[in-house]
Amino acid sequence: MDVDAFRTVHEQEWARLRELVRRRRLTGQEADELVRLYQRTATHLSVLRSAQSEPVLLDQLSTLLSRARSRLTGSRYTAWRQLGHFTTRGLPAALWRVRWWSAAAAAYTVVLATAAGAWITGNPRAQASLFGSREDIRRLVEEDFAGYYSEYANASFAGRVWTNNAMVAATCVVLGITGVFVLFALTQNALNVGLQGGLLIDNGRGEVFFGLIAPHGILELTAVFVAAGAGMKLFWTWVAPGPRSRAHALAVEGRAMVGLALGLVVVLFVSGLIEGFVTPSPLPTAARIGIGVLAEVVFLLYVVLLGRPAAAAGETGDLQARFAGDAAPVRG
């Protein structure tokens, strides 16, 4: 088949279809014409595909038909609407649903970090075994701890901590089904914070520790707790799926928790900006901590004000039914 000749014969019909699709309002006659042109163009596309025509022309006609189909069926569910639904309904509902799991992760971390800090404080033997000689401890307390936040350029440092924390959060969600990785990650994080905090407090540098940790750490740790809670919820779904099959229960919760992990990437981006630009800034300690507290309050208000009513209305954070597919009926 001569594709160029075929294009020449039918190009005016395609142009007319494109014109009708773009119009905001159609008369009854124009709507009938839109249907006829849609059917003809679909036939043209089928013929061109069978002739293995040029890919660019096939893509153009496929896009045109997709837009015409949306116009004919009245569908206006665009990608922007999906994003809006996810942001205002799905994500906050998922965050609200894991609140108790997140609170448990936070409580576990606080208790373990406090115990580790209390143990290392006033314990020179433990300090020497973990942090080295007295000179190593002095360098860590007086130089290295604070120097970590100014070692790199602000933007570079923010990007580094963002990608690292986002990877940790995503891993907690994805590997949470094991029931082991989350506890390992929380334990490692709690011990790291508790031991360093206890060491600095024991050496009279407690103000430096909290002044550098708090601005970004409040929101960052909250995101980690949420990720850990999401992972543990996945694990519990596998253990106790309820009336659903394990495969169905994990599919539903897995989609919701992966969406939650994507939302946490944005939260950790904000935390990374604070860590990269606010934490090492010359602002007073109270101002830096105040910025961190403000970011935390905004996040919590987002979860409570949007998440609670969305969850009460039946939102879970899962894909909407039109995208999630069908599921077998269950008993009970």
N, C-alpha and C positions, 0 to 999 in steps of 0.2 A: 504494500500500500504506500502511496505517495503521501507522506505525512504533511509536507508543505502544502500540497494541494488541498488536503483535508482541512488543514488549519484555515486556508484562505476561504473555503466554502462556508465554514461554520463560525469563523471568528466574530462576525457581527452578532450572532446569537449569544455567544459567550459574553460579549461586551454588554449586550442588553440585559442579560441575567445579572451581570455584575452591577449594572446601574440600578436595577430594581432592588437588589439586596441592600444597596447603600441608602435607599430612600427611607426616610423615617415613617412616612405614611403612604399607604397604597390604596387606590380605589379598588372596587370590586373587580373591574376589568383587568387592572394591573396585577391583582392577586392571582387571577386565573392564568394570566400570561406567565407569572412567576412559576406556577406549578408546571405548565407545559414546557417552559424552558429548562426547568430543573430535570424533568424526565428525559428530555432530549439530550441534555448535557451528560446525564448519567449514562445514556446509551453511547454517546461519543467516547466517554472515558473508557467504557468497556471495550469498545472497538480498538481504541489506541493501545490499551493494555495487551490485548490479544496480538496486536501487531508489534509488540515490544518497542513502543515508541520512545522518544527521548524523555528521560526522567524529569527534566525541568517542566515540560508541558504537562506531564502526568501530575506533578505536584501542584501546579497552578490550578488545574481543573479539580483536583481533589479538595484543595482549600476552598475554591469557589463553591463546590457542592456542599461542603460542610457548613459554610456560612448560610447558603440558601436553605439547607435543612433546618438550621436553627431558626431562621426567619419563619419558615413554614410551620414548625411545631411550636413556635412561641417561646422556645427555650432561651433564657437569659442568664443561666447559671454559669457565669464566667469564672475564670481563675481568680479574679479579684474578689468575687463573692465567696469563693471557697476559702481564700486567705482570710477574709473578714470573719467568716463563720469560725474558722479555726482559732483566730486570735481572740474573739470576744466570747466564744461559747465552748469550743472543744478543749482548747488548752487550759483555760481556767478551771473547767470542770474536772479535767484529769488531775490537775494540781490539788484541787479540793479533795478528790477521792483518795489521795495518798497522804493526806495530812497526818493521820495517826501513825502511819508507817514512818513518815518523815520525822515526826516528833520522837518516835522511839529511837531512830538513828541519832538524832540530836542528843537525847538523854544519854545514850550509850557513849557517845563521843565525849560529852562534857564530864561524865563520871570518870571515864578512863583517863582523860587528859589531866583532870584535877588530881587523880591519884598518882599519875606519873610525875606531875610537877611537885606534889608534896613529897614524894619519895626522893627525888633528886635534890631537893632543897636541903641544905645542911648535911649532905652526904658526900664528902670529898672523895671517898673511894669510888663511889658510883660515877661521880663526875669524871674522875681520871680514866676509868675504864671505858666510858662512852665518848668523851670529848678530848682525851689526850692529856698532855702535860699542862701545868699551870699557865705556861706561856701560850699554849694553844687555846686554852679557855679564855685567857685575857684578850687574845686577838679576836676570837669569835664574839665575845661580849662587847668589846669596845670598838671594833672595826668591821668585821665581816658581816654581822647581822644587819647592821644599818647600810653597809656598803652594797649589799645584794640589791637593794632597791634603786640604787643610782649607778650600777655597774654599766648598764646599757642605756642607749637613747630612749626617751620616753615611749615613742611610738613602737620601736622595736621590742622593748620590754613588755608593753601592753599586748602586742601580738603573740609573743612567746608564752606568756602566762595564760592568755585566752585559749590558744590552741591546746596547751597542755591540760588545762582544767576541763575544757570541752571534751577532750579525749577520755579523761578520767570519768566524767559524768556519763558519757555514752557507754563506756565499758561497764560501769556499775549497772546500767539499765539492761544492756544486752546480756551480760554474764550473771545478772541477778538470779536467773532461773536456777543456777547451780546451788544457791543458798550458802555458798562458801566465800565467793569472791568479795561480796559486799562487806561481810564481816572482816575479811582480811584488809580491804581498803580502808574501812573506818578505823580499824585498830592501828594500822600504820600511820594514818593521818593524825589520830588522837595522840599517839605516843610522840610523834614528831613535834607537834605543837606543845604538848604538855612538858616534855623534857627540855626543849629550848626555853619555854617560858619560865619553868622553874629555875633553870640555870641563870637566866638574866635577872630574875627577881632576887635570887640568892646573892647576886653580885651587885645589887643596888641599881639595876637597870630596868626595873619593871615598867617605869613610865615609857621608856624607849620601846619596849616590847609591845605594850598595848597601843602605844601611839602609832606604831607602824603596822601592826596586825589588824587593828579594828577598822580603819577606813574601808578597806576592800574586803577584809575577812568576814565581816558580818554577812554581806550578801553572797560572797563566794561559798562560805560554809553552808549557808541556807540552801544554795543550789546543790551542793554535794549531798546534803541530807535528803533533799527531795529525790535526787537520782538514786540514792541508796534505798529510800522508801519505795520507789518505783520498782527497783530490782527485787526487793523482798516481796512486794505484792505479786510480781510475776512468779516468784518461787512458790508462794502460797497458793496461787491459782493452779499451779501444776500439782501441788499436794492435795488441795481440796477444791476441785473444779465445780462442786455443787451438782445440779441436775444436768449440766451440759457435759458433753464429752471433753476430755482433756484437750484434744486437738482444737475443738471449737472455742473453748474457754481461753486457751493460750493465744489463738488467733485474734480474738476480740481484745483481750488485755494487751497483747503484744503490739497490736497496731496503735492502741491508745498510749502505751508507754513509749513507743518510738516517737510518736508525735510530741509527747512531753519532753523527750530528750532533745528534740529539735528546738522546742521553746527554751530549754535551759541554755542552749548555745547562745541565744540572745541575752539571757540574764548574765551569763558568764562574760559575754562581750562587754557589758556595762561594768561588771566587776573588774575586768581587765583594764578598762579605761581608767577606773579609779586607782587601781594599783600602779598603772604606768604613769599617770599624770598627777594624781592627788597625793598618794602616799609619800612620794619623795619630794613633794613641793615644799616651799618654805612657809606655807600657811601655818598658823598656830595649831597645836595638837587638837584643841577643842573644835576648830573649824574643820579639820580633816575628818575627825570622827563624826562630826555633825553631818557631813556629806554622805558618809557611809550609812549612818542611821536613816537619813532621808531616803536613800535608795532602797533600803530595806523596808521602810514604811510603805513606799509606793508599791513595791512588789507584794507585800502582804495585803494591802488594800485591793490590789488587782485580783488576788486569789479569792478574798472574802466577798468583795462586792460583785464580782462577775462569776466566780466559780460556784459559790453556794447556790444561787438561784438557778444557774445552768444545770447543776447536778440534780437539784430538786425537780427540774423539768424533764429529767430523763437523759440528759447528756452524759456521756461517759468519756468522751475524748476519742472514741472510735470513729472510723469513717462513717459517713452517712450511708443509709441502707442502699441508696442507688449505686454506691461505689464499693460497698463491702461485699456484695454478693449474697447469695442465698445460703441458708443454714438449715440443717435437718431439724425437725421439731423435737422437743425434749419433753420428758414427763415431769410434772410437778411445778 
